[in-house]
Amino acid sequence: DSGVTQTPKHLITATGQRVTLRCSPRSGDLSVYWYQQSLDQGLQFLIQYYNGEERAKGNILERFSAQQFPDLHSELNLSSLELGDSALYFCASSFGVGSSGYNEQFFGPGTRLTVL
Amino acid sequence: ILNVEQSPQSLHVQEGDSTNFTCSFPSSNFYALHWYRWETAKSPEALFVMTLNGDEKKKGRISATLNTKEGYSYLYIKGSQPEDSATYLCAFESGQYNNNDMRFGAGTRLTVKP
């Protein structure tokens, strides 16, 4: 158990809908990262937040948005869902920003999203 | 190299064999190189974060080296055990402090036969 929690574990929805995925980082971690893992594209970095502020952006679509709240939990909002958005969405947390030997990322169990 | 490439794609070894994989990444704009171990139906687990050219890190039977000038990292497993069976991912972190980007390789799937 990494200490990172994600809810829900599974989510099934229809095209055009909007969903929110939630992540609680490990106690004491200030950075939250979101990743998408789909069958054909491997693990893709979406976005990173540090202490409530957006820190880095990867391959995140405009239909997707995220935020980190004062209690440091984060939500990933996916809207106008398409079939291709079906994937496993991971959240990870680390203590600081960037990467050093002290800022390894701890991954949550993931949320499996299925868009029908 | 514009993307992160890992080789081989898969590897089957016998218990007790030593093995190594390669991760190639862009040699410019380097910030950090991450190695993860990812078992089926589980989440990726961090092995190493390497930031300096020439870095060598070790955790038990697993070690890694880093060459940022030529853009590669090696992961070594000494005396492979069946429980080492997993996909090993590397991720290249690039960019400036305020806008780092992480790019993952496709992974090397290791199967260790008893």
Interface residues (C-beta under 8 A of the other chain):
Chain A: S2 Y33 G42 L43 Q44 F45 Q48 R55 A56 K57 G58 F90 A92 V97 G98 S99 S100 G101 N103 E104 Q105 F106 F107 G108 P109 G110
Chain B: Y31 A32 H34 K42 S43 P44 E45 A46 V49 T51 L89 A91 E93 G95 Y97 N98 N99 N100 D101 M102 R103 F104 G105 A106 G107
